[in-house]
C-alpha cells in the first residue's frame, strides 16, 4: 500500500506551462456515487495522458484514500499548522497522478495568514505542471462547497434518477448560477441513455424557465452496473481493474468530452498555480 512517505520526485515531469484546470465535482445530495465517480474520472484522465491531482474536499467524509487503496496519515490541516509540508502529505497514486488529502473538519479555516499563504504557494510549486485538479466536495451546498465552485474553472453536478437527488441537483445549479454561467452535468445510475437524457432535459428545461442565464452542458451518463458497487465497496478503481467494462467506457467518454470542452474554453485567470488556488479558497473564510 502506498503512503505519504513515498518518493514524489519521479511523479511530475517538468512543467512546460502553468495552465492547470480546476474542476469541482458536487451533487447536492449524498449517496449519489460522487466520490467513486471523481476517483475514476481522475484515473481515466491520467490514463489518457494528463497530469492529474485530485483534492479530497469532502469535509466529514473524506474517503478517496480508501478508494485508491492508499494510507493517509496527514492532510492539509497539518500543512497549515506547520506540522508538514505539502510534499509530505501528497500521496502518489501513479506517475503524474496525485491524491491531495484535505481535512475532515472545519479546523482547516482557523489556520491562515499571509505568511502561510505565501509559504503554501512556494511549497506547492512542484504541482504547477498539473493539467487537471479535480475537487471532490461533500454533500450539500454550504459555504465551503460554494467557495470551491466559485474559484474553479468549471463545475460538474452529479445526480441520479431519484426525485430528492434531482431536486437537490437543481438547487445546486440554481445557487451556482449566481456566480457561474455554465455547469456540466452527469447522470449516474441511469437505466439507459434514454433515461439519462430525459432527466437532463427535464432539469435543463426547468433551469431555462426559472434561472435564465445559465448553460447546462451534458457530459454523459453512467448506467447501473454491479461492478461499480463492487469496486466501491472493495476499495478499487474500476477503470483500472476492469478497463473494458461498460462503466469504464462511459467514464472514458466523459473524460474525453470534459478535456475537449475545457480545452476550447480555457479561462484566463489571475494565476493558474495550485498554491494560488488554495489561497483564494482559504482566504474566503
Number of C-alpha atoms within 10 A of each C-alpha: 7 15 19 19 15 13 12 17 10 11 17 20 14 12 14 8 11 15 20 23 22 26 23 26 27 32 30 26 22 15 12 21 18 22 25 23 21 25 24 25 22 26 28 26 22 21 16 13 10 17 26 28 28 24 23 27 27 23 19 12 15 20 20 24 21 15 18 21 17 18 14 20 14 21 24 24 22 19 21 21 14 13 12 15 19 24 19 20 23 24 28 23 20 17 15 21 24 25 26 24 25 22 19 18 14 11 9 19 15 12 14 15 13 10 9 16 19 14 16 20 20 14 15 18 14 21 27 19 21 27 22 21 24 26 28 29 27 24 20 18 22 11 11 20 23 19 18 26 25 18 19 20 21 24 24 25 23 24 33 24 18 13 10 13 19 22 15 20 24 20 17 20 30 17 14 20 20 12 12 20 14 17 18 19 24 22 24 20 19 20 14 12 13 10 16 23 17 12 18 22 14 11 19 21 14 12 20 13 10 11 16 13 13 19 16 21 15 21 20 22 27 24 20 15 14 10 16 25 14 13 17 19 12 12 17 20 24 24 25 13 12 15 14 11 14 16 22 23 16 15 25 21 15 21 22 14 15 21 16 11 13 15 11 9 10 13 14 9 9 8 12 19 22 25 23 19 19 17 18 16 20 19 14 11 11
